[in-house]
Amino acid sequence: MGIIYAYLGDYDKSLAASREVLKLNPGSGSAYVTLVSSYQYLNRFDEAKATAQEAQAHNLDSPQMHLSLYLLDFLQDNAAGMEQDVAGLMGKPGYED
């Protein structure tokens, strides 16, 4: 449901639904990506970054998460962070594109 609310532009409901998914399934990488994206759209960048770091601490890594981190660094005018996000994908099959 979280992603549906996000597509509809209701990011507060998206956050609530995604948090509920994570209570039921803490290993849901897609729920983390939806949370990070929703925080970004709400200009809650610190929470977006913390959520991404939490996902990575649980070894939930995906091209979508790296794209979310790249976008977050772009929005914060963090060129070094953007380079780090891209470098983190190099050498990982399926991620480089």
DSSP file (Angstrom, degrees, kcal/mol; ACC not computed):
  #  RESIDUE AA STRUCTURE BP1 BP2  ACC     N-H-->O    O-->H-N    N-H-->O    O-->H-N    TCO  KAPPA ALPHA  PHI   PSI    X-CA   Y-CA   Z-CA
    1    1 A M     >        0   0    0      0, 0.0     4,-2.6     0, 0.0     5,-0.3   0.000 360.0 360.0 360.0 -34.1    0.0    0.0    0.0
    2    2 A G  H  >  +     0   0    0      1,-0.2     4,-2.1     2,-0.2     5,-0.1   0.899 360.0  47.4 -55.8 -43.7    2.9    2.4    0.8
    3    3 A I  H  > S+     0   0    0      2,-0.2     4,-2.5     1,-0.2    -1,-0.2   0.855 109.7  53.8 -68.9 -33.0    4.0    2.6   -2.8
    4    4 A I  H  > S+     0   0    0      2,-0.2     4,-1.8     1,-0.2    -2,-0.2   0.938 109.3  47.7 -65.3 -45.9    0.4    3.1   -4.0
    5    5 A Y  H  <>S+     0   0    0     -4,-2.6     5,-2.5     1,-0.2     4,-0.5   0.894 111.1  52.5 -60.3 -38.4    0.0    6.1   -1.6
    6    6 A A  H ><5S+     0   0    0     -4,-2.1     3,-1.3    -5,-0.3    -2,-0.2   0.926 107.5  50.6 -63.8 -43.9    3.4    7.4   -2.8
    7    7 A Y  H 3<5S+     0   0    0     -4,-2.5    -1,-0.2     1,-0.3    -2,-0.2   0.832 110.2  51.1 -61.7 -31.0    2.2    7.2   -6.5
    8    8 A L  T 3<5S-     0   0    0     -4,-1.8    -1,-0.3    -5,-0.2    -2,-0.2   0.526 118.4-114.7 -83.3  -5.6   -0.9    9.1   -5.5
    9    9 A G  T < 5S+     0   0    0     -3,-1.3     2,-1.2    -4,-0.5    -3,-0.2   0.585  77.8 128.1  84.7  10.2    1.2   11.8   -3.8
   10   10 A D     >< +     0   0    0     -5,-2.5     4,-1.9     1,-0.2    -1,-0.2  -0.683  26.6 167.3 -98.7  80.5    0.0   11.0   -0.3
   11   11 A Y  H  >  +     0   0    0     -2,-1.2     4,-2.4     1,-0.2    -1,-0.2   0.779  68.6  58.6 -72.1 -28.7    3.4   10.7    1.3
   12   12 A D  H  > S+     0   0    0      2,-0.2     4,-2.0     1,-0.2    -1,-0.2   0.931 110.5  43.4 -65.1 -43.7    2.2   10.8    4.9
   13   13 A K  H  > S+     0   0    0      2,-0.2     4,-2.7     1,-0.2     5,-0.2   0.861 111.1  56.4 -67.2 -34.6    0.0    7.7    4.3
   14   14 A S  H  X S+     0   0    0     -4,-1.9     4,-2.5     2,-0.2     5,-0.2   0.915 106.7  49.4 -61.4 -43.3    2.8    6.1    2.4
   15   15 A L  H  X S+     0   0    0     -4,-2.4     4,-2.5     2,-0.2     5,-0.2   0.944 112.3  47.3 -60.1 -48.7    5.1    6.5    5.4
   16   16 A A  H  X S+     0   0    0     -4,-2.0     4,-1.9     1,-0.2    -2,-0.2   0.918 114.3  46.2 -61.4 -45.1    2.5    5.0    7.7
   17   17 A A  H  X S+     0   0    0     -4,-2.7     4,-2.0     1,-0.2    -1,-0.2   0.898 113.1  49.3 -66.1 -40.4    1.8    2.0    5.4
   18   18 A S  H  X S+     0   0    0     -4,-2.5     4,-2.1    -5,-0.2    -1,-0.2   0.882 109.3  51.9 -68.3 -37.8    5.5    1.4    4.8
   19   19 A R  H  X S+     0   0    0     -4,-2.5     4,-1.6    -5,-0.2    -1,-0.2   0.899 108.5  52.0 -63.1 -39.2    6.2    1.4    8.5
   20   20 A E  H  X S+     0   0    0     -4,-1.9     4,-1.7     1,-0.2    -2,-0.2   0.906 107.5  51.9 -63.8 -41.6    3.5   -1.1    9.1
   21   21 A V  H  X S+     0   0    0     -4,-2.0     4,-3.1     1,-0.2    -1,-0.2   0.915 108.1  52.1 -59.3 -42.8    5.0   -3.4    6.4
   22   22 A L  H  < S+     0   0    0     -4,-2.1    -1,-0.2     1,-0.2    -2,-0.2   0.799 104.8  55.6 -68.4 -27.6    8.3   -3.2    8.2
   23   23 A K  H  < S+     0   0    0     -4,-1.6    -1,-0.2     1,-0.2    -2,-0.2   0.905 117.1  36.3 -65.7 -40.1    6.7   -4.2   11.5
   24   24 A L  H  < S+     0   0    0     -4,-1.7    -2,-0.2     1,-0.3    -1,-0.2   0.813 137.0  18.7 -81.6 -32.4    5.4   -7.3    9.8
   25   25 A N    ><  -     0   0    0     -4,-3.1     3,-1.8    -5,-0.2    -1,-0.3  -0.708  61.7-178.8-142.8  85.2    8.4   -7.9    7.5
   26   26 A P  T 3  S+     0   0    0      0, 0.0    -4,-0.1     0, 0.0    -1,-0.1   0.629  82.2  63.7 -63.1 -11.3   11.6   -6.2    8.7
   27   27 A G  T 3   +     0   0    0      4,-0.0     2,-1.2    -5,-0.0     3,-0.1   0.226  68.6 124.0 -96.0  14.6   13.4   -7.6    5.6
   28   28 A S    <>  -     0   0    0     -3,-1.8     4,-1.6     1,-0.2     3,-0.2  -0.633  35.5-178.2 -81.5  99.5   11.3   -5.7    3.1
   29   29 A G  H  > S+     0   0    0     -2,-1.2     4,-2.3     1,-0.2    -1,-0.2   0.859  81.8  56.8 -63.7 -35.7   13.7   -3.8    1.0
   30   30 A S  H  > S+     0   0    0      1,-0.2     4,-2.3     2,-0.2    -1,-0.2   0.859 103.6  53.3 -67.0 -33.9   11.0   -2.2   -1.1
   31   31 A A  H  > S+     0   0    0      2,-0.2     4,-2.4     1,-0.2    -1,-0.2   0.898 109.1  49.9 -66.2 -39.1    9.3   -0.8    2.0
   32   32 A Y  H  X S+     0   0    0     -4,-1.6     4,-2.8     2,-0.2    -2,-0.2   0.926 110.3  49.5 -63.2 -43.8   12.6    0.8    3.0
   33   33 A V  H  X S+     0   0    0     -4,-2.3     4,-2.6     1,-0.2    -2,-0.2   0.911 111.3  49.4 -62.1 -41.7   12.9    2.3   -0.5
   34   34 A T  H  X S+     0   0    0     -4,-2.3     4,-2.5     2,-0.2    -1,-0.2   0.903 111.1  50.0 -64.3 -40.7    9.4    3.6   -0.3
   35   35 A L  H  X S+     0   0    0     -4,-2.4     4,-2.7     2,-0.2     5,-0.2   0.950 111.6  47.6 -60.3 -49.7   10.1    5.1    3.1
   36   36 A V  H  X S+     0   0    0     -4,-2.8     4,-2.1     1,-0.2    -2,-0.2   0.930 113.9  47.3 -58.9 -46.7   13.2    6.9    1.9
   37   37 A S  H  X S+     0   0    0     -4,-2.6     4,-2.4     1,-0.2    -1,-0.2   0.906 111.7  50.2 -62.9 -41.9   11.5    8.2   -1.2
   38   38 A S  H  X S+     0   0    0     -4,-2.5     4,-1.5     1,-0.2    -1,-0.2   0.913 109.2  51.0 -65.0 -42.2    8.5    9.5    0.8
   39   39 A Y  H  <>S+     0   0    0     -4,-2.7     5,-3.0     1,-0.2    -1,-0.2   0.906 109.6  52.3 -59.6 -40.1   10.7   11.2    3.3
   40   40 A Q  H ><5S+     0   0    0     -4,-2.1     3,-1.9     1,-0.2    -2,-0.2   0.938 107.4  50.2 -61.5 -46.6   12.5   12.9    0.4
   41   41 A Y  H 3<5S+     0   0    0     -4,-2.4    -1,-0.2     1,-0.3    -2,-0.2   0.772 110.5  50.8 -64.6 -24.4    9.3   14.2   -1.1
   42   42 A L  T 3<5S-     0   0    0     -4,-1.5    -1,-0.3    -5,-0.2    -2,-0.2   0.324 115.9-117.1 -91.9   7.3    8.3   15.6    2.3
   43   43 A N  T < 5S+     0   0    0     -3,-1.9     2,-0.8     1,-0.2    -3,-0.2   0.815  73.0 136.5  59.7  32.8   11.8   17.3    2.5
   44   44 A R     >< +     0   0    0     -5,-3.0     4,-2.0     1,-0.2     3,-0.2  -0.599  19.5 160.6-105.6  67.5   12.6   15.2    5.5
   45   45 A F  H  >  +     0   0    0     -2,-0.8     4,-2.6     1,-0.2     5,-0.2   0.833  65.8  54.8 -65.7 -37.7   16.2   14.5    4.3
   46   46 A D  H  > S+     0   0    0      1,-0.2     4,-2.4     2,-0.2    -1,-0.2   0.914 111.2  46.1 -63.5 -41.1   17.7   13.6    7.7
   47   47 A E  H  > S+     0   0    0      2,-0.2     4,-2.3     1,-0.2    -1,-0.2   0.864 110.8  53.5 -68.9 -35.2   15.0   10.9    8.2
   48   48 A A  H  X S+     0   0    0     -4,-2.0     4,-2.2     2,-0.2    -2,-0.2   0.941 111.4  45.2 -62.1 -47.1   15.5    9.7    4.6
   49   49 A K  H  X S+     0   0    0     -4,-2.6     4,-2.4     1,-0.2    -2,-0.2   0.916 113.1  50.0 -63.8 -44.3   19.2    9.3    5.1
   50   50 A A  H  X S+     0   0    0     -4,-2.4     4,-2.1     1,-0.2    -1,-0.2   0.889 110.9  49.9 -62.8 -39.1   18.8    7.5    8.5
   51   51 A T  H  X S+     0   0    0     -4,-2.3     4,-2.2     2,-0.2    -1,-0.2   0.903 110.3  49.8 -66.7 -41.4   16.2    5.1    7.0
   52   52 A A  H  X S+     0   0    0     -4,-2.2     4,-2.3     1,-0.2    -2,-0.2   0.908 111.2  49.3 -62.8 -41.8   18.6    4.3    4.1
   53   53 A Q  H  X S+     0   0    0     -4,-2.4     4,-2.1     2,-0.2    -2,-0.2   0.874 109.1  52.8 -65.9 -36.6   21.4    3.6    6.6
   54   54 A E  H  X S+     0   0    0     -4,-2.1     4,-1.1     2,-0.2    -2,-0.2   0.917 109.3  49.2 -63.2 -43.2   19.1    1.4    8.6
   55   55 A A  H ><>S+     0   0    0     -4,-2.2     5,-2.4     1,-0.2     3,-0.6   0.923 111.5  48.7 -61.8 -44.3   18.2   -0.6    5.5
   56   56 A Q  H ><5S+     0   0    0     -4,-2.3     3,-1.7     1,-0.2    -1,-0.2   0.844 104.9  58.7 -66.3 -32.7   21.9   -1.0    4.7
   57   57 A A  H 3<5S+     0   0    0     -4,-2.1    -1,-0.2     1,-0.3    -2,-0.2   0.782 105.1  51.2 -65.4 -25.6   22.7   -2.1    8.2
   58   58 A H  T <<5S-     0   0    0     -4,-1.1    -1,-0.3    -3,-0.6    -2,-0.2   0.201 121.9-111.3 -92.9  14.6   20.2   -4.9    7.6
   59   59 A N  T < 5 +     0   0    0     -3,-1.7     2,-1.0     1,-0.2    -3,-0.2   0.814  68.8 147.6  58.9  33.3   22.1   -5.8    4.4
   60   60 A L      < +     0   0    0     -5,-2.4     2,-0.4    -6,-0.1    -1,-0.2  -0.832  19.3 163.6 -99.3  97.5   19.1   -4.6    2.3
   61   61 A D        +     0   0    0     -2,-1.0   -32,-0.1    -3,-0.1     3,-0.1  -0.935   3.2 152.0-121.1 136.9   20.9   -3.3   -0.8
   62   62 A S     >  -     0   0    0     -2,-0.4     4,-2.0     1,-0.1     3,-0.2  -0.985  55.3-109.3-155.9 158.8   19.3   -2.7   -4.1
   63   63 A P  H  > S+     0   0    0      0, 0.0     4,-2.4     0, 0.0     5,-0.2   0.877 119.3  57.4 -58.4 -35.4   19.8   -0.4   -7.2
   64   64 A Q  H  > S+     0   0    0      2,-0.2     4,-2.2     1,-0.2     5,-0.1   0.882 104.5  50.3 -64.0 -37.9   16.7    1.5   -6.1
   65   65 A M  H  > S+     0   0    0      2,-0.2     4,-2.4    -3,-0.2    -1,-0.2   0.917 111.2  48.5 -66.6 -41.8   18.1    2.2   -2.7
   66   66 A H  H  X S+     0   0    0     -4,-2.0     4,-2.6     2,-0.2    -2,-0.2   0.885 110.3  51.5 -65.5 -37.2   21.3    3.6   -4.3
   67   67 A L  H  X S+     0   0    0     -4,-2.4     4,-2.6     2,-0.2    -1,-0.2   0.905 109.7  50.3 -63.7 -40.7   19.2    5.7   -6.7
   68   68 A S  H  X S+     0   0    0     -4,-2.2     4,-2.3     2,-0.2    -2,-0.2   0.909 111.6  47.7 -63.1 -41.7   17.3    7.1   -3.7
   69   69 A L  H  X S+     0   0    0     -4,-2.4     4,-2.5     2,-0.2    -2,-0.2   0.903 111.2  51.1 -65.6 -40.6   20.6    7.9   -1.9
   70   70 A Y  H  X S+     0   0    0     -4,-2.6     4,-2.5     2,-0.2    -2,-0.2   0.934 111.1  47.9 -61.2 -46.1   21.9    9.5   -5.1
   71   71 A L  H  X S+     0   0    0     -4,-2.6     4,-2.8     2,-0.2    -2,-0.2   0.898 110.3  52.5 -61.8 -41.0   18.8   11.6   -5.4
   72   72 A L  H  X S+     0   0    0     -4,-2.3     4,-1.4     2,-0.2    -1,-0.2   0.927 110.9  46.4 -60.9 -45.5   19.1   12.6   -1.7
   73   73 A D  H  <>S+     0   0    0     -4,-2.5     5,-3.2     1,-0.2    -2,-0.2   0.880 111.7  52.4 -65.3 -36.9   22.6   13.7   -2.2
   74   74 A F  H ><5S+     0   0    0     -4,-2.5     3,-1.7     1,-0.2    -2,-0.2   0.938 108.3  50.0 -61.6 -46.8   21.6   15.6   -5.4
   75   75 A L  H 3<5S+     0   0    0     -4,-2.8    -1,-0.2     1,-0.3    -2,-0.2   0.777 113.0  47.1 -63.7 -26.3   18.8   17.4   -3.5
   76   76 A Q  T 3<5S-     0   0    0     -4,-1.4    -1,-0.3    -5,-0.2    -2,-0.2   0.274 113.5-118.3 -98.4  10.5   21.3   18.4   -0.8
   77   77 A D  T < 5 +     0   0    0     -3,-1.7     2,-0.8     1,-0.2    -3,-0.2   0.900  61.1 152.5  54.4  45.6   23.9   19.5   -3.4
   78   78 A N     >< +     0   0    0     -5,-3.2     4,-2.0     1,-0.2    -1,-0.2  -0.764  16.2 171.0-109.7  83.8   26.4   16.9   -2.1
   79   79 A A  H  > S+     0   0    0     -2,-0.8     4,-2.3     1,-0.2     5,-0.2   0.878  79.3  53.6 -62.4 -39.6   28.6   16.1   -5.1
   80   80 A A  H  > S+     0   0    0      1,-0.2     4,-2.1     2,-0.2    -1,-0.2   0.903 109.1  49.2 -63.6 -40.1   31.0   14.0   -3.0
   81   81 A G  H  > S+     0   0    0      2,-0.2     4,-2.5     1,-0.2    -1,-0.2   0.885 108.8  53.0 -65.0 -38.8   28.0   11.9   -1.8
   82   82 A M  H  X S+     0   0    0     -4,-2.0     4,-2.1     2,-0.2    -2,-0.2   0.917 109.6  48.3 -62.6 -43.3   26.8   11.4   -5.3
   83   83 A E  H  X S+     0   0    0     -4,-2.3     4,-2.7     1,-0.2    -2,-0.2   0.900 111.3  50.7 -62.6 -40.5   30.2   10.1   -6.4
   84   84 A Q  H  X S+     0   0    0     -4,-2.1     4,-2.0     2,-0.2    -2,-0.2   0.893 108.2  52.5 -64.8 -40.1   30.3    7.8   -3.4
   85   85 A D  H  < S+     0   0    0     -4,-2.5     4,-0.4     2,-0.2    -2,-0.2   0.917 113.0  43.9 -62.0 -43.5   26.8    6.5   -4.3
   86   86 A V  H >X S+     0   0    0     -4,-2.1     3,-1.4     1,-0.2     4,-0.8   0.919 112.2  52.4 -67.6 -44.0   27.9    5.7   -7.9
   87   87 A A  H >< S+     0   0    0     -4,-2.7     3,-0.6     1,-0.3    -1,-0.2   0.842 101.1  62.5 -61.6 -33.4   31.2    4.2   -6.7
   88   88 A G  T 3< S+     0   0    0     -4,-2.0    -1,-0.3     1,-0.2    -2,-0.2   0.689 104.0  49.0 -66.5 -17.6   29.3    1.9   -4.3
   89   89 A L  T X4 S+     0   0    0     -3,-1.4     3,-1.8    -4,-0.4    -1,-0.2   0.660  83.8 110.4 -94.1 -18.9   27.6    0.3   -7.3
   90   90 A M  T << S+     0   0    0     -4,-0.8    -3,-0.0    -3,-0.6    -4,-0.0  -0.305  82.9  17.9 -63.1 137.2   30.7   -0.3   -9.4
   91   91 A G  T 3  S+     0   0    0      1,-0.2    -1,-0.3    -2,-0.0    -2,-0.1   0.457  93.2 118.6  83.8   0.8   31.6   -4.0   -9.8
   92   92 A K    X>  -     0   0    0     -3,-1.8     3,-2.3     2,-0.0     4,-1.0  -0.886  69.1-122.4-102.3 112.7   28.1   -5.2   -8.7
   93   93 A P  T 34 S+     0   0    0      0, 0.0    -3,-0.0     0, 0.0    -1,-0.0  -0.236  94.5  12.9 -55.2 133.1   26.5   -7.2  -11.5
   94   94 A G  T 34 S+     0   0    0      1,-0.1    -2,-0.0   -31,-0.0     0, 0.0   0.275 115.2  77.5  86.0 -12.2   23.2   -5.7  -12.5
   95   95 A Y  T <4 S+     0   0    0     -3,-2.3    -5,-0.1    -6,-0.2    -6,-0.1   0.723  72.4  74.7 -99.1 -26.1   23.8   -2.5  -10.6
   96   96 A E     <        0   0    0     -4,-1.0    -1,-0.1     1,-0.3    -6,-0.1   0.743 360.0 360.0 -66.2 -24.6   26.1   -0.7  -12.9
   97   97 A D              0   0    0      0, 0.0    -1,-0.3     0, 0.0    -2,-0.1   0.475 360.0 360.0 -82.4 360.0   23.4    0.2  -15.5
